[in-house]
Amino acid sequence: MKLDILAFGAHPDDVELGCAGTILKEISVGKSVGIIDLTRGELGTRGSAVIRDQEANAAAKILGVSARENLEMRDGFFVNDEKHQLEIIKMIRKYQPEIILCNAIDDRHIDHAKGSQLVSDACFLSGLMKIETTIDGEKQTAWRPKLVYHYIQWKDIKPDFVVDITGFTDKKIESILAYGSQFYDANSKEPESPISSKNFLESLNYRSRDLGRLVGVDHAEGFTVERYLAVNSLGDLI
């Protein structure tokens, strides 16, 4: 199955929090999108890996993605080495995306920056013909995505560009709230975490509104790039 866009997250809910609005918008215009979670989020303060599996599946249905897989790497302890790079390469070659979306380049949670660099490195290596990989006994062909973009998470990283997601924020929040064990619930008896506060939930709205304000739209999501952006003419910029 060839996909237009493949979004990676170190944990289930990373993709929803960072770029669900963009994914929804791309799907609305006919693009095919998949999600790859690196871990099951088993070290999360709230819930469990089994609950996160269920929540991730529910969120995928809300977003309407074409595929979602979990590589079951160790939450908190995966590393950027050959073994883990090969697992990412297999996914890139399986889905052959033109665009990769991945974790923030720097963030509060150490897995985010690690996952960001791991996926970025694997994107390059995936294009090398002499690296051989197989899935279900079938040899894969080399594939390198054209573009790698990093979404923004906890830290207020300055974006290199933003995507207008006006009209898609309600559905984005719905996909995030599919992770009911993780986020604000006044009746929850679970321990508090940095993302379980009411302020964090509200920040999803005011961050997208602030990015939108800066470019003259209602809501936006920001991304950083690994190389200069190029346009055909000045009129391509809005």
N, C-alpha and C positions, 0 to 999 in steps of 0.2 A: 504493500500500500504506500504510494507516494503521497506525501503531505507537502503543503506549501510552507507551513510553519510548524516548528517543533519547540515547545516551551519546556525548559527544565527547571526543577525546583529541588533544593536540598531536602525539603520536607513537604508533605502534603499541606496545602494551604499557602505556600510561598507564591505559587503562580497566581492563585486567585487574588491574593493581597497586592501583588506587584503589577500585574498586567491583565487582569480579567476583562477590563473594559476594552482594551485593545483587541484581545482575542475575540470578544463578542462582536466588535465592529468588523473585524476581518471576516469572520464567519458569515456575517450578514450580507457581505458582498460576494459570497461564493468561495472564499478561501477555505481550504481544509487545514485543520489544526489538531495537533496531538500534544499530550502532556506526558512527561517522564519525571516521576518522583524518584530521587536518589535513595531516600530512606523512608521508613514507615513512621518516623517521628516518635519512636518508642521511648525517648527520654523526655518527652514533653511533660510539663508539670501536671497537666490535666488529661484525663481520659487514658486511653491505651492504644497500642498499635492496632488492635482489632477494630476499635471504634474509629480510629483515623482512616482505616481502610474503607469502612462503610461511608464515612463522611466524604472521602475523596470520590468515591463512586457516585454519590448523590450530587456533588458539585459538578462532576463531569457531565452528568445528564442536564443540569441546569445550563451549563455553558454550551452544550451541543457539540463537544469535541468529537473527532472521529476515532480517537484512540487514547487510552491512558494506561501506562504501565508503571510498575514500581520495581526498582532494581535491588531493593532490600540491602543496601549498603548499611553499615553500622552508624546509626545516628550519633553524632558527636565525635566519632573516631575514624570515619573514612578518610583516606589520604589521596593525594594526587600522585599516583604511581602507575606503573604499567598495567597492573591488574585492573584497577579501576578505570583507567583510560580506555582499555579494551572493551569494557562493558558499555561505556558511552559510545565508542566507535560503532559497536554493533547496532545500537539504536539509530545512530545517524545514517548508517548504510542501509538499515532496514527501511526507514521512512524517507530517506533522500530529500530532506527539506531544503528549500532555498534560503530560508531565514531561521536562525536560532535565537530564542529568547532565553536568558538565563539570569541567575541571581545577581544581586548587587555586588559591585567590585570591592566594597568595604561595608561592614555592618556590625551591629552589636553582637549578633550570634556568629560564632566562629565558623559554623558550617556554611554560612552564606558566601563569604569570600572564598573559602576553600572550594565550594561547589562551583562558583563563578569561574575560577581559574582552571579547575578540572575540566569543565565542559569546553572552555575556550581552547585549551591545549588539545583536547580530543578532536575538536573541529578541524584543526590543522592536520593532525596525524591521520584522521580519517581519509584524507585525500592522497595519502601515500600508498601507491600500488603494492609495495613490497611488504606492507603490514597485512597479513592474512587473517581473516576472521570468517567464522561460519556460524550459521543459525540453523538448527534442526538438520545438521549434516550438509547444508548447502553453502558453498563458498560465496561470500559476498564480494561485490565490486566496490572499488574505492569511490568515495563521494565526499566532497567538501562543500559545505554551505557557502553561499555567496556573502551572507551578512550575519554578523553576530552582534546582538544588542543586549544590554544589561538593564534590567528594570531596577527600580529604586525601592528600598524597603524601609527599615527603621530610621536610618540616618538621612538627613536632608542633603543628599548629594545633589550638586548642581547638574541638571540634565543637559545633554547636548542637543536634544530635540524633544518635543512633546507631541503626543497624539491627542487630538480632540476626541473625547469619548462622550460628549454630550448625547444624552438619550440612552446611554447604556449603563449608567451608574446604578440604577435600581436593580438591574439584573446582576451586576457585579456584586453588590451588597448581598443579594440573595444567595449567590454562589459562596460567598464568604461565610454567611450565617448557616450554611449547610454543615459547617464545622461547629456544631452547637456546644460541644464539650470544651472548646478552646476559648471562646470569646465571652463577652460580658453577659452575665445572667444574674439578676438580683437575687434569685432564689437558689443559686448554686451553693453547694456545701464543699466544693473542691477548693484546694489552696489557690491563693491569688498568684498571678503571674504578670509579667510586663504587658502581655497582650490581652489579659482578661479584664482590664479596667474599662469603665465606660468612656474615659477620655480617649483610649486607644481606638475604640470603635468609632467614636465621633471624629477622630483625626483622619479617618479614611475619606470622609466627606470634605472636611475643610482643606485637606491637602490637595485633593483633585480640584476643588473650587479655586484655590489659590494659584495653582499652575494654569488653570483655565483663565483666570483673571489676567494673568501676565500676557496671554496671547489673544485675549478678546473673545473667549468662548466660555461656556458655563463650567465645563469639567475637562480635565486633561490628565494624562499619565506621562511621566517622564522616563527617558532612557539615556544611557551613556553608550558611546560607540568605541570601537577599537581602531578605526581609521577615519579619515576625513569623510564627511558626507559630500556627495557630488550631485549637482542638479544640472539639467540641460540649459536652463535659462533662469534669469532672475525672477521671471513670472511664476516659476514653480514654487517659490517660497510664499507662504501665506502668513 
